[in-house]
Amino acid sequence: MLKALLLDLDGTLLPMDTDAFLRQYLRSIGQHVAHLTDPRQFTEHLMAATEVMIRDTDKKVSNQEVFWADFLQRVDVPADKLLPVVDDFYVTRFPELKEHTFPTPLSKKIVETAGDKGLQVVVATNPVFPTTAIEERLRWIGLHDYPFALVTTYEKMHFCKPQIGYYAEILELLGLEGQECMMVGNDAYEDLVAAELGLQTYLVQDYLIPRDGVNFKPDYQGNLAEFLQFITEFNA
């Protein structure tokens, strides 16, 4: 019996071209720190430290701790000067990136319909961003104040997609088994890998991220409007 719905954010609940959004994000944050350090080097270091965080599998440290431990070794700016500027970026500049996304009312309808049917709803976004950035993206689709069962942020989580530990940690936090959950996302690898733990999977195709050599097959697939129909007809 399905008890929880895990919903990816970027490219799924929040329609976007993820690569294009990332380019704009890096450009914006680079500009914001330009008075402290070289923007190009900053963004290169940011991406390198993010990759270290994604690959890390130590459950004793959060994604946030892994990222900053690596990143601060790369940049030439002291933490006490850099961190307030980065925090300010997410409050003042990050909201401007909404113009590079394509919010749809379907997202809120999906979440509310699932909740009305008694399902726990999880924002299963790759936890490489701080809470501020994730809440802001949820704001763009009118879901920043929805009582989600869990939102996976980099402060809270200890694994990233596509690590199977990411999904195992969600199941542990929910107190559920894999077969009681469905993962919904647009990435043919990072989201469908959840099937290894027995989760049902739904591949959203509007902004599909295909992956060469991936053998995972979704249990269901369709666009976001079709997924709304799917969850509307679902009998808990």
TILOTI-909808 format. One record per residue (C-alpha): residue number from 1; residue in three letters; x, y, z negated. Coordinates in Angstrom, 2 decimals, padded with zeros to 5 digits. Layout:
# residues N
LOVEX  num  residuo       px       py       pz
LOVEX  NUM      ALA        X        Y        Z
...
***
This chain:
# residues 236
LOVEX  num  residuo       px       py       pz
LOVEX    1      MET   000.00   000.00   000.00
LOVEX    2      LEU   001.37   003.40   000.99
LOVEX    3      LYS   001.89   005.68  -001.99
LOVEX    4      ALA   004.30   008.35  -000.77
LOVEX    5      LEU   004.99   010.31   002.38
LOVEX    6      LEU   008.55   011.52   002.98
LOVEX    7      LEU   008.59   014.43   005.42
LOVEX    8      ASP   011.67   015.81   007.11
LOVEX    9      LEU   011.72   019.60   007.38
LOVEX   10      ASP   013.88   020.97   010.22
LOVEX   11      GLY   012.46   019.92   013.58
LOVEX   12      THR   009.56   018.09   011.91
LOVEX   13      LEU   007.45   020.11   009.45
LOVEX   14      LEU   009.27   023.21   010.66
LOVEX   15      PRO   009.51   022.98   014.45
LOVEX   16      MET   012.85   024.18   015.75
LOVEX   17      ASP   015.75   023.41   018.01
LOVEX   18      THR   018.09   022.37   015.20
LOVEX   19      ASP   021.33   023.02   017.09
LOVEX   20      ALA   020.19   026.49   018.16
LOVEX   21      PHE   019.10   027.32   014.61
LOVEX   22      LEU   022.45   026.15   013.23
LOVEX   23      ARG   024.32   028.41   015.62
LOVEX   24      GLN   022.28   031.42   014.51
LOVEX   25      TYR   022.72   030.47   010.86
LOVEX   26      LEU   026.50   030.24   011.17
LOVEX   27      ARG   026.66   033.53   013.03
LOVEX   28      SER   024.55   035.28   010.40
LOVEX   29      ILE   026.39   033.96   007.34
LOVEX   30      GLY   029.72   034.67   009.01
LOVEX   31      GLN   028.72   038.29   009.54
LOVEX   32      HIS   027.58   038.55   005.94
LOVEX   33      VAL   030.98   037.57   004.52
LOVEX   34      ALA   033.05   039.45   007.12
LOVEX   35      HIS   034.12   042.06   004.54
LOVEX   36      LEU   035.76   039.27   002.53
LOVEX   37      THR   037.27   036.90   005.08
LOVEX   38      ASP   037.47   036.04   008.76
LOVEX   39      PRO   033.95   034.95   009.87
LOVEX   40      ARG   035.14   032.30   012.31
LOVEX   41      GLN   037.44   030.63   009.81
LOVEX   42      PHE   034.73   030.86   007.15
LOVEX   43      THR   032.17   029.02   009.27
LOVEX   44      GLU   034.74   026.40   010.33
LOVEX   45      HIS   035.54   025.75   006.69
LOVEX   46      LEU   031.83   025.69   005.85
LOVEX   47      MET   031.15   023.00   008.44
LOVEX   48      ALA   034.19   020.97   007.35
LOVEX   49      ALA   033.11   021.05   003.70
LOVEX   50      THR   029.57   020.14   004.72
LOVEX   51      GLU   030.90   017.09   006.54
LOVEX   52      VAL   032.80   016.07   003.38
LOVEX   53      MET   029.55   016.43   001.43
LOVEX   54      ILE   027.60   014.34   003.95
LOVEX   55      ARG   030.14   011.53   003.80
LOVEX   56      ASP   030.46   011.49   000.00
LOVEX   57      THR   028.84   008.59  -001.84
LOVEX   58      ASP   029.78   009.33  -005.47
LOVEX   59      LYS   026.54   009.31  -007.44
LOVEX   60      LYS   028.23   011.01  -010.38
LOVEX   61      VAL   028.48   014.37  -008.61
LOVEX   62      SER   025.78   016.40  -006.89
LOVEX   63      ASN   026.00   017.46  -003.27
LOVEX   64      GLN   026.44   021.02  -004.49
LOVEX   65      GLU   029.44   020.05  -006.61
LOVEX   66      VAL   031.04   018.11  -003.76
LOVEX   67      PHE   030.58   020.98  -001.32
LOVEX   68      TRP   032.01   023.74  -003.47
LOVEX   69      ALA   034.92   021.67  -004.77
LOVEX   70      ASP   036.02   021.14  -001.17
LOVEX   71      PHE   035.03   024.50   000.29
LOVEX   72      LEU   036.77   026.67  -002.32
LOVEX   73      GLN   040.04   024.89  -001.59
LOVEX   74      ARG   039.76   025.94   002.05
LOVEX   75      VAL   038.82   029.61   001.81
LOVEX   76      ASP   041.09   032.47   000.73
LOVEX   77      VAL   038.48   034.18  -001.45
LOVEX   78      PRO   038.10   033.58  -005.20
LOVEX   79      ALA   034.86   031.93  -006.30
LOVEX   80      ASP   033.82   034.88  -008.47
LOVEX   81      LYS   033.86   037.14  -005.40
LOVEX   82      LEU   032.49   034.69  -002.83
LOVEX   83      LEU   029.57   033.04  -004.63
LOVEX   84      PRO   027.58   036.25  -005.32
LOVEX   85      VAL   027.89   037.22  -001.65
LOVEX   86      VAL   026.71   033.79  -000.48
LOVEX   87      ASP   023.81   033.90  -002.93
LOVEX   88      ASP   022.89   037.35  -001.61
LOVEX   89      PHE   022.94   036.02   001.96
LOVEX   90      TYR   020.22   033.47   001.22
LOVEX   91      VAL   018.04   036.15  -000.37
LOVEX   92      THR   018.53   039.01   002.08
LOVEX   93      ARG   019.64   037.61   005.45
LOVEX   94      PHE   018.49   034.01   005.64
LOVEX   95      PRO   014.79   034.99   005.92
LOVEX   96      GLU   015.60   036.73   009.21
LOVEX   97      LEU   016.32   033.33   010.77
LOVEX   98      LYS   012.60   032.59   010.86
LOVEX   99      GLU   012.51   034.14   014.34
LOVEX  100      HIS   014.52   031.16   015.60
LOVEX  101      THR   011.87   028.66   014.47
LOVEX  102      PHE   008.35   027.87   015.64
LOVEX  103      PRO   006.06   027.52   012.58
LOVEX  104      THR   002.75   025.78   013.12
LOVEX  105      PRO  -000.37   025.47   010.93
LOVEX  106      LEU  -000.26   021.72   011.61
LOVEX  107      SER   002.43   021.38   008.94
LOVEX  108      LYS   000.30   022.67   006.09
LOVEX  109      LYS  -002.67   020.61   007.29
LOVEX  110      ILE  -000.53   017.46   007.27
LOVEX  111      VAL   000.74   018.03   003.75
LOVEX  112      GLU  -002.66   018.98   002.33
LOVEX  113      THR  -004.37   016.06   004.05
LOVEX  114      ALA  -001.81   013.63   002.64
LOVEX  115      GLY  -002.21   015.10  -000.83
LOVEX  116      ASP  -005.99   014.91  -000.62
LOVEX  117      LYS  -005.66   011.21   000.13
LOVEX  118      GLY  -003.69   010.69  -003.07
LOVEX  119      LEU  -000.26   010.33  -001.51
LOVEX  120      GLN   002.83   011.73  -003.18
LOVEX  121      VAL   004.43   014.12  -000.70
LOVEX  122      VAL   008.19   014.57  -000.56
LOVEX  123      VAL   010.13   017.16   001.44
LOVEX  124      ALA   012.87   014.79   002.58
LOVEX  125      THR   015.11   017.38   004.18
LOVEX  126      ASN   018.81   016.67   004.42
LOVEX  127      PRO   020.03   018.15   001.10
LOVEX  128      VAL   022.88   020.26   002.46
LOVEX  129      PHE   021.24   023.59   001.59
LOVEX  130      PRO   020.56   025.29  -001.76
LOVEX  131      THR   017.04   025.48  -003.15
LOVEX  132      THR   016.69   029.13  -002.08
LOVEX  133      ALA   017.18   028.26   001.60
LOVEX  134      ILE   014.81   025.31   001.50
LOVEX  135      GLU   012.08   027.24  -000.31
LOVEX  136      GLU   012.43   030.01   002.26
LOVEX  137      ARG   011.95   027.58   005.16
LOVEX  138      LEU   008.91   026.14   003.39
LOVEX  139      ARG   007.60   029.71   003.06
LOVEX  140      TRP   007.64   030.03   006.85
LOVEX  141      ILE   005.06   027.24   007.09
LOVEX  142      GLY   003.02   028.33   004.07
LOVEX  143      LEU   004.16   025.51   001.79
LOVEX  144      HIS   006.57   027.20  -000.61
LOVEX  145      ASP   004.10   026.90  -003.50
LOVEX  146      TYR   002.76   023.40  -002.75
LOVEX  147      PRO   003.19   020.94  -005.67
LOVEX  148      PHE   005.45   018.45  -003.90
LOVEX  149      ALA   006.45   015.32  -005.76
LOVEX  150      LEU   010.05   016.07  -004.79
LOVEX  151      VAL   012.04   018.46  -002.63
LOVEX  152      THR   015.54   017.19  -001.89
LOVEX  153      THR   017.98   020.07  -002.41
LOVEX  154      TYR   021.76   019.98  -002.64
LOVEX  155      GLU   021.64   020.90  -006.34
LOVEX  156      LYS   019.46   017.89  -007.13
LOVEX  157      MET   020.65   015.11  -004.83
LOVEX  158      HIS   023.83   013.03  -004.77
LOVEX  159      PHE   023.68   011.74  -001.19
LOVEX  160      CYS   022.89   013.16   002.25
LOVEX  161      LYS   021.37   011.69   005.38
LOVEX  162      PRO   022.28   009.32   006.97
LOVEX  163      GLN   023.61   007.65   003.79
LOVEX  164      ILE   021.21   004.92   002.73
LOVEX  165      GLY   021.88   006.07  -000.83
LOVEX  166      TYR   019.85   009.20  -000.03
LOVEX  167      TYR   016.71   007.14   000.43
LOVEX  168      ALA   017.54   004.87  -002.48
LOVEX  169      GLU   017.81   007.92  -004.74
LOVEX  170      ILE   014.41   009.19  -003.59
LOVEX  171      LEU   012.83   005.82  -004.35
LOVEX  172      GLU   014.46   005.83  -007.76
LOVEX  173      LEU   013.19   009.33  -008.54
LOVEX  174      LEU   009.67   008.39  -007.42
LOVEX  175      GLY   009.70   005.01  -009.13
LOVEX  176      LEU   008.53   003.33  -005.93
LOVEX  177      GLU   009.58   000.49  -003.64
LOVEX  178      GLY   010.51   001.07  -000.03
LOVEX  179      GLN   007.40  -000.59   001.37
LOVEX  180      GLU   005.27   001.88  -000.58
LOVEX  181      CYS   006.69   004.84   001.37
LOVEX  182      MET   006.78   006.23   004.91
LOVEX  183      MET   009.59   008.39   006.29
LOVEX  184      VAL   008.52   010.91   008.92
LOVEX  185      GLY   011.14   012.75   010.95
LOVEX  186      ASN   012.51   013.72   014.33
LOVEX  187      ASP   016.00   012.20   014.10
LOVEX  188      ALA   016.25   008.73   015.65
LOVEX  189      TYR   019.06   007.77   013.26
LOVEX  190      GLU   019.06   009.93   010.13
LOVEX  191      ASP   015.34   009.44   009.51
LOVEX  192      LEU   014.80   005.95   010.87
LOVEX  193      VAL   017.69   004.49   008.86
LOVEX  194      ALA   015.22   004.55   005.95
LOVEX  195      ALA   013.80   001.33   007.40
LOVEX  196      GLU   016.81  -000.51   005.96
LOVEX  197      LEU   015.17  -000.11   002.54
LOVEX  198      GLY   011.79  -001.24   003.79
LOVEX  199      LEU   010.23   002.17   004.39
LOVEX  200      GLN   007.75   002.51   007.22
LOVEX  201      THR   008.87   005.10   009.76
LOVEX  202      TYR   007.19   007.61   012.05
LOVEX  203      LEU   009.28   009.36   014.71
LOVEX  204      VAL   008.05   012.87   015.54
LOVEX  205      GLN   008.87   013.66   019.15
LOVEX  206      ASP   008.27   017.41   019.54
LOVEX  207      TYR   011.91   018.27   018.78
LOVEX  208      LEU   013.32   014.79   018.98
LOVEX  209      ILE   017.00   014.26   018.21
LOVEX  210      PRO   017.94   011.13   020.17
LOVEX  211      ARG   020.95   009.06   019.18
LOVEX  212      ASP   023.01   006.90   021.51
LOVEX  213      GLY   023.52   003.33   020.38
LOVEX  214      VAL   020.91   003.44   017.63
LOVEX  215      ASN   018.84   000.30   017.34
LOVEX  216      PHE   016.24   001.55   014.86
LOVEX  217      LYS   012.71   001.39   016.23
LOVEX  218      PRO   009.99   003.44   014.54
LOVEX  219      ASP   006.84   001.75   013.33
LOVEX  220      TYR   004.92   004.67   014.81
LOVEX  221      GLN   005.74   007.67   016.99
LOVEX  222      GLY   004.03   010.70   018.46
LOVEX  223      ASN   004.01   014.48   018.30
LOVEX  224      LEU   003.13   016.49   015.21
LOVEX  225      ALA  -000.52   016.86   016.22
LOVEX  226      GLU  -000.76   013.10   016.66
LOVEX  227      PHE   000.76   012.57   013.25
LOVEX  228      LEU  -001.89   014.82   011.73
LOVEX  229      GLN  -004.51   012.62   013.36
LOVEX  230      PHE  -002.67   009.55   012.04
LOVEX  231      ILE  -002.68   010.77   008.45
LOVEX  232      THR  -006.27   012.03   008.75
LOVEX  233      GLU  -007.42   008.53   009.70
LOVEX  234      PHE  -005.23   006.87   007.06
LOVEX  235      ASN  -007.04   004.97   004.33
LOVEX  236      ALA  -005.10   004.97   001.06
***
